[in-house]
Each structure stands twice: as C-alpha cells, then as structure tokens.
Amino acid sequence: MPEDWHNGGFGLYLHWPFCQAKCPYCDFNSHVRQTINQRIWLKAYLSEIERYAGLLPNRLLNSIYLGGGTPSLMEPELVYGILDKVQSHWTLANDVEITLEANPNSVEADRFKEYALAGVNRVSLGVQALNDQDLKRLGRLHSADEALRALEIAKTHFSRVNFDLIYSRQDQSQSDWEVELKQALTLAGDHLSLYQLTIEDGTAFADRFLSGKLRGLPDDDQSADMFEVTRALCQKAGFQNYEVSNFALPGSESRHNLIYWRYGDYIGVGPGAHGRITLNGQRFLTEAHHSPEEWLEKASSGETEQHFAKISTVEQAQEYLMMGLRLTEGIDLVRYEEISGYPLRPENIKNMQDLGMVDHANNRLSVTPKGRTLLNAVTAELFRD
C-alpha cells in the first residue's frame, strides 16, 4: 500500500536567503549581505541535495521551488548546477514544475534567458503594488514601471508566470483596490497571489504599528470587503480562487504549493527551510538553522537541521486538516481517518455546517467563502474533542 505522502506528491524547496534590502512587512528568513561567494553556496547546496537523495532515493519529483529571499540574485551557473544535481538523483515528472522567485529590480533579460535554459519553467514576481507611492511605503526597491517591464521579460522566457500583490495597504480604499486589481488581471499570466497585508511580529511594520506610526490601515470589515471584491473580480476574469490567497486559470495552480496543501512530502534545503519527509513509514519534520553563516558552515558535515523530529499521528492529522482546508477542494475525510486513526467528530462537522462555515459531501470536507474568513477558528472547532 502506498505511503500517505503519495496523495500529495513530492517536491524540493531550496531557500536563497539573500535580498538587496529587507522589506518592512517581511518575516521571511531573508538577509542583506555586501558580498556573497556564490561558488561556496553552490557547493553547500549540492552537498545537501546529495545527502537528501541518499535518504529519499528512487522517488518521482513533481516540483522544484527556488524561493527566498531573492533567488533572482543567484548567478545562472548556480541554478544550472542545482538543477543538474537534482536530475542526477531523482526522476523528474513529465510535467515537473520548476519555479524561481524574482524581484522586479533584479530582473535582467539575459539572466532570465539563462534560467529558462537551465530548466526553470515558471517564475513568480514579487510586484506587491502597481503604484510608486505604495511601493515606497512597502519598502520596495522597484518602481511600477520596472514591475511592468519585468513582467514582459518574464512572459518572453517562461510559459507560466505568477506575480504577487498585497492589498489592505495604508490609505487604500476598496475602489482603489478594484482599479488596481483590474489592471493586474489584464497583465496576469496564468496565476496571481493576492495577499492581505498582515502585521507580523518581529518586522519593522510591527514596531511602527505598536508605536502608532503605521496609520491608515483598513479595519477588519474593510479588509473582508476587499477579499470579497478580489474573489468576484478574479472569478469574472476566469481565475479560480483555489486557495485562500491564490488564483489561477484552470490547470495552472501552483503544483509545488499544492504539495504543501495536499500534505505531500517535500525536502527543505537552505537556511531556515522547512521540510516534511517520510522515512520507513514515519513522517518527520525538518527545520534548518536560520543563520546563513551557520547553515553554510554545517552543510559540510551534513548537520544543517536545527530540528529533525517525528510527527505524531495526531499532529499529522491536524496539519492535514489545517493545510487541506486552505484549498477550495478541501480534504478527503477517509484519508483524514487513515492518518489519524479516527474520524472527525460528526457533531463538529454538523455544527460548522449549520453555521454555513463548511460543506460536506461525498466524503469531502471544504470551507465555504464565509468560513474562509474565520479559517483558524473553523479548523480549531473541527479538531475539538
């Protein structure tokens, strides 16, 4: 009988931890360094890929995701080397998705051409806003014109293009967002990631917010209205809201992120990278050391993981529920029971169904649009003993 992870697929996430500047809203593991020896980093990445290939041989790899940070700061030779090493150890699926994240100010046509020749077939651009005033407020280094040029360059070299936008920004009205989103939809490739601005602990925005200096943020009701407008306009343009913050033309969903949400296996390589891997029927979580310098030092001895721990069946069930309910398709209740050893309580499902928070049909459970705005609370209620 196939192990559970087969239901979600198998992917590789590789983290490039460097940026030209740290955005004030960002809580990702990203760092600014004046000099980076990319040859040394390539050696470390290749060593880690080799080590994980020894742990997880003979698997079909569905996706590779080069994330960050700003991976478009990587020299093309680095990307060539990484993808060549990966292909020497695993068989790539016929429809393998190989994504590279990029910031518009680091996009060069020649570099994108080289990435495509190396095997990258999908790019994700961190556009974030389509006007210069808001880009400046968000701490972005690019202009709106640079973002548009980067999109054109990306479309020239890649058949699949995503870009990110942030809404519920300072002093942004619903009508402002409608105008911007309509423009974005005319520019879109096959996928859009549309995130509500959230104030994350440990960020510069959090410090400003706590000191009363981050003014003009929409309230919860205004943000909820923006989310509804987002869904409606995207649906009208043919982009399905297949996950809370992600919209795609049919068949163009992010295959890598689907591995996360469908609770497959994925390797995490690079500083701070997380993974979920199955060894001899037991699922493990991995988390690498966050400091780029510490991770680089430990890569030579294969000791990059800060955490490598078993995940209990209760924790696996909770993770599957939390991740799967982010998707419009929801979760398979039979699979949930196989993971956890027991079904979700029918009364919990009924309570949420009566409140209009979930749909339940054909052994599948999904969250309604109403439930999505309270997803954490819905998940907690479903999981309650």
Residue pairs with C-beta under 8 A, 6 or more apart in sequence:
3 278
3 281
4 263
4 278
4 283
4 316
4 335
4 338
4 339
5 263
5 264
5 265
5 276
5 278
5 283
6 264
7 262
7 263
7 264
7 332
7 335
8 258
8 259
8 261
8 262
8 263
8 264
8 265
9 62
9 63
9 255
9 258
9 259
9 262
9 264
9 265
10 56
10 59
10 60
10 61
10 62
10 259
10 264
10 265
10 266
11 61
11 62
11 63
11 64
11 65
11 255
11 256
11 259
11 264
11 265
11 266
11 267
12 49
12 52
12 61
12 63
12 64
12 65
12 86
12 266
12 267
12 269
13 65
13 67
13 256
13 266
13 267
13 268
13 269
13 270
13 273
13 274
13 275
14 45
14 64
14 65
14 66
14 67
14 82
14 269
14 270
14 273
15 29
15 67
15 68
15 69
15 268
15 269
15 270
15 271
15 272
15 273
15 288
16 66
16 67
16 68
16 69
16 70
16 71
16 73
16 74
16 270
17 29
17 30
17 31
17 68
17 69
17 270
17 271
17 272
17 292
17 295
18 30
18 31
18 32
18 33
18 36
18 68
18 69
18 70
18 73
18 292
19 30
19 31
19 32
19 68
19 69
19 70
19 73
19 103
20 32
20 70
20 73
20 103
20 105
20 106
20 141
21 32
21 139
21 141
22 30
22 31
22 32
22 139
22 204
23 138
23 139
23 140
24 138
24 139
24 203
24 204
24 205
24 208
25 138
25 139
25 166
25 197
25 198
25 199
25 200
25 203
25 204
25 205
26 200
26 203
27 200
27 201
27 202
27 203
28 68
28 69
29 69
29 271
29 272
29 290
30 68
30 69
30 70
31 69
31 292
33 292
36 73
38 74
38 75
38 77
38 78
40 296
41 78
41 296
42 77
42 78
42 81
42 82
44 295
44 296
44 299
44 300
45 78
45 81
45 82
45 85
45 269
45 270
45 299
46 81
46 82
46 85
47 299
47 300
47 302
48 269
48 270
48 299
48 302
48 304
49 82
49 85
49 86
49 89
49 269
50 85
50 89
51 302
52 267
52 269
52 277
53 89
53 90
55 277
55 279
56 265
56 267
56 277
56 279
57 89
59 90
59 91
60 90
60 91
60 92
60 93
61 86
61 90
61 91
61 92
61 93
61 96
62 93
62 95
62 96
62 97
62 255
62 256
62 259
62 264
63 96
63 97
63 98
63 99
63 255
63 256
63 259
64 83
64 86
64 96
64 97
64 98
64 99
64 256
65 98
65 99
65 256
66 74
66 79
66 82
66 98
66 99
66 100
66 101
66 120
67 99
67 101
68 101
69 101
70 101
70 102
70 103
70 106
70 126
71 100
71 101
71 102
72 100
72 101
72 102
72 103
72 106
72 107
72 111
72 115
73 106
76 111
76 114
76 115
76 118
79 100
79 114
79 115
79 118
79 119
79 120
80 114
80 118
83 98
83 118
83 119
83 120
86 92
87 119
95 255
96 121
97 121
97 122
97 160
97 254
97 255
97 256
98 119
98 120
98 121
98 122
99 120
99 122
99 123
99 124
99 162
99 254
99 256
100 115
100 120
100 122
100 123
100 124
101 123
101 124
101 125
101 126
102 112
102 123
102 124
102 125
102 126
102 150
102 154
103 125
103 126
103 140
103 141
103 142
104 125
104 126
104 127
104 142
104 146
104 147
104 149
104 150
104 151
105 140
105 141
105 142
105 146
107 125
107 146
107 149
107 150
107 153
107 154
108 153
109 153
109 156
109 157
112 123
112 153
112 154
112 156
112 157
112 158
113 157
115 123
115 157
116 157
116 158
120 158
121 158
121 159
121 160
122 158
122 159
122 160
122 161
122 162
123 154
123 157
123 158
123 160
123 161
123 162
124 161
124 162
124 163
124 164
124 193
125 147
125 150
125 151
125 154
125 161
125 162
125 163
125 164
126 140
126 163
126 164
127 147
127 150
127 151
127 163
127 164
127 165
128 135
128 138
128 140
128 164
128 165
128 166
129 135
129 138
129 140
129 144
129 165
129 166
129 169
129 180
130 144
130 147
130 165
130 180
130 183
130 184
131 144
131 180
132 143
132 144
134 169
134 170
134 172
135 142
135 143
135 144
135 147
137 169
137 170
138 166
138 169
139 204
142 150
147 163
148 187
151 161
151 163
151 187
151 189
154 161
154 189
155 161
155 189
160 189
160 190
160 191
160 252
161 188
161 189
161 190
161 191
162 189
162 190
162 191
162 192
162 193
162 254
163 184
163 187
163 188
163 189
163 192
163 193
164 192
164 193
164 194
164 195
165 180
165 181
165 184
165 192
165 193
165 194
165 195
166 195
166 196
166 197
167 177
167 180
167 181
167 194
167 195
167 196
167 197
167 223
167 226
167 230
168 196
168 197
168 217
168 218
168 222
168 223
168 226
169 197
169 217
170 214
170 215
170 216
170 217
171 216
172 218
174 222
174 225
174 226
174 229
177 226
177 229
177 230
178 229
178 233
181 194
181 229
181 230
181 233
181 234
182 233
184 192
185 192
185 233
185 234
185 237
185 239
188 237
188 239
190 248
190 249
190 252
191 239
191 246
191 247
191 248
191 249
191 252
191 253
191 254
192 234
192 239
192 246
192 247
192 248
193 245
193 246
193 247
194 230
194 234
194 245
194 246
194 247
195 245
196 223
196 226
196 227
196 245
197 217
199 205
199 206
199 209
199 214
200 206
205 214
208 214
209 217
218 226
224 373
227 373
228 369
230 241
230 247
231 241
231 369
234 240
234 241
234 247
235 241
238 249
238 250
239 247
239 248
239 249
240 247
240 248
240 249
240 250
240 328
241 247
241 328
242 248
242 253
242 327
242 328
242 329
243 253
243 257
243 261
243 326
243 327
243 328
244 326
244 372
244 375
246 253
246 254
246 257
248 254
256 266
258 327
259 265
259 266
260 266
260 323
261 323
261 324
261 326
261 327
262 323
262 324
262 327
263 276
263 316
263 319
263 320
263 323
263 324
264 276
265 276
265 277
265 278
265 283
266 275
266 276
266 277
267 275
267 277
267 286
268 274
268 275
268 286
268 287
268 288
269 288
270 288
270 295
271 288
271 289
271 290
271 291
271 292
271 294
271 295
271 296
272 287
272 288
272 289
272 290
272 295
273 286
273 287
273 288
274 285
274 286
274 287
274 288
275 285
275 286
275 287
276 283
276 284
276 285
276 286
276 311
276 319
277 283
277 284
277 286
278 284
282 310
283 310
283 311
283 316
284 308
284 309
284 310
284 311
285 307
285 308
285 309
285 311
286 305
286 307
286 308
287 305
287 306
287 307
288 295
288 304
288 305
288 306
289 295
289 298
289 304
289 305
289 306
290 306
295 304
298 304
311 319
313 339
313 340
313 341
314 340
316 339
316 340
317 336
317 339
317 340
317 383
318 383
320 331
320 335
320 336
320 339
321 331
321 336
321 344
321 379
321 382
321 383
322 379
324 330
324 331
325 331
325 365
325 366
325 367
325 375
325 378
325 379
326 375
327 366
328 366
329 364
329 366
330 359
330 364
330 365
330 366
330 367
331 364
331 365
331 366
332 363
332 364
333 343
333 344
333 363
333 364
333 365
334 363
336 343
336 344
336 365
337 343
337 344
344 365
344 382
344 383
345 384
345 385
348 381
348 382
348 383
348 384
349 358
349 360
349 365
349 382
351 381
352 358
352 371
352 378
352 381
352 382
353 359
353 360
356 368
356 370
356 371
357 367
357 368
357 370
357 371
357 374
357 378
358 365
358 366
358 367
358 368
358 371
358 378
358 382
359 365
359 366
359 367
359 368
365 382
367 375
367 378
371 378
